[in-house]
Amino acid sequence: MYIVSPIFILPEHQGKGVAQEVFTMVEQIYDDAKSWKSGTILQEKGNCYLYEKIGYKNTGTTKVINDKLTMVFYEKHL
């Protein structure tokens, strides 16, 4: 199992498929991976949408950091 740390795309490049391409490249580089894990901020709906769009499934696990930030965790099995 591999873990993807958060990636950051400059605002002027967001919504152009850059993040999807990064995930594709990472999965190609580490082609021996059978599964991936990652987490993002629940309140960042665009991030959650991205993970689900590229095949990650919400694990149902969350971690409340404070009243404005909750982490949500995803997995992708290949």
Secondary structure as a PSIPRED ss2 file (coil, helix, strand):
# PSIPRED VFORMAT (PSIPRED V4.0)

   1 M C   1.000  0.000  0.000
   2 Y E   0.000  0.000  1.000
   3 I E   0.000  0.000  1.000
   4 V C   1.000  0.000  0.000
   5 S C   1.000  0.000  0.000
   6 P C   1.000  0.000  0.000
   7 I C   1.000  0.000  0.000
   8 F C   1.000  0.000  0.000
   9 I C   1.000  0.000  0.000
  10 L C   1.000  0.000  0.000
  11 P H   0.000  1.000  0.000
  12 E H   0.000  1.000  0.000
  13 H H   0.000  1.000  0.000
  14 Q C   1.000  0.000  0.000
  15 G C   1.000  0.000  0.000
  16 K C   1.000  0.000  0.000
  17 G C   1.000  0.000  0.000
  18 V H   0.000  1.000  0.000
  19 A H   0.000  1.000  0.000
  20 Q H   0.000  1.000  0.000
  21 E H   0.000  1.000  0.000
  22 V H   0.000  1.000  0.000
  23 F H   0.000  1.000  0.000
  24 T H   0.000  1.000  0.000
  25 M H   0.000  1.000  0.000
  26 V H   0.000  1.000  0.000
  27 E H   0.000  1.000  0.000
  28 Q H   0.000  1.000  0.000
  29 I H   0.000  1.000  0.000
  30 Y C   1.000  0.000  0.000
  31 D C   1.000  0.000  0.000
  32 D C   1.000  0.000  0.000
  33 A C   1.000  0.000  0.000
  34 K C   1.000  0.000  0.000
  35 S E   0.000  0.000  1.000
  36 W E   0.000  0.000  1.000
  37 K E   0.000  0.000  1.000
  38 S E   0.000  0.000  1.000
  39 G E   0.000  0.000  1.000
  40 T E   0.000  0.000  1.000
  41 I E   0.000  0.000  1.000
  42 L C   1.000  0.000  0.000
  43 Q C   1.000  0.000  0.000
  44 E C   1.000  0.000  0.000
  45 K H   0.000  1.000  0.000
  46 G H   0.000  1.000  0.000
  47 N H   0.000  1.000  0.000
  48 C H   0.000  1.000  0.000
  49 Y H   0.000  1.000  0.000
  50 L H   0.000  1.000  0.000
  51 Y H   0.000  1.000  0.000
  52 E H   0.000  1.000  0.000
  53 K H   0.000  1.000  0.000
  54 I C   1.000  0.000  0.000
  55 G C   1.000  0.000  0.000
  56 Y C   1.000  0.000  0.000
  57 K E   0.000  0.000  1.000
  58 N E   0.000  0.000  1.000
  59 T E   0.000  0.000  1.000
  60 G E   0.000  0.000  1.000
  61 T E   0.000  0.000  1.000
  62 T E   0.000  0.000  1.000
  63 K E   0.000  0.000  1.000
  64 V E   0.000  0.000  1.000
  65 I E   0.000  0.000  1.000
  66 N E   0.000  0.000  1.000
  67 D C   1.000  0.000  0.000
  68 K C   1.000  0.000  0.000
  69 L E   0.000  0.000  1.000
  70 T E   0.000  0.000  1.000
  71 M E   0.000  0.000  1.000
  72 V E   0.000  0.000  1.000
  73 F E   0.000  0.000  1.000
  74 Y E   0.000  0.000  1.000
  75 E E   0.000  0.000  1.000
  76 K E   0.000  0.000  1.000
  77 H E   0.000  0.000  1.000
  78 L C   1.000  0.000  0.000
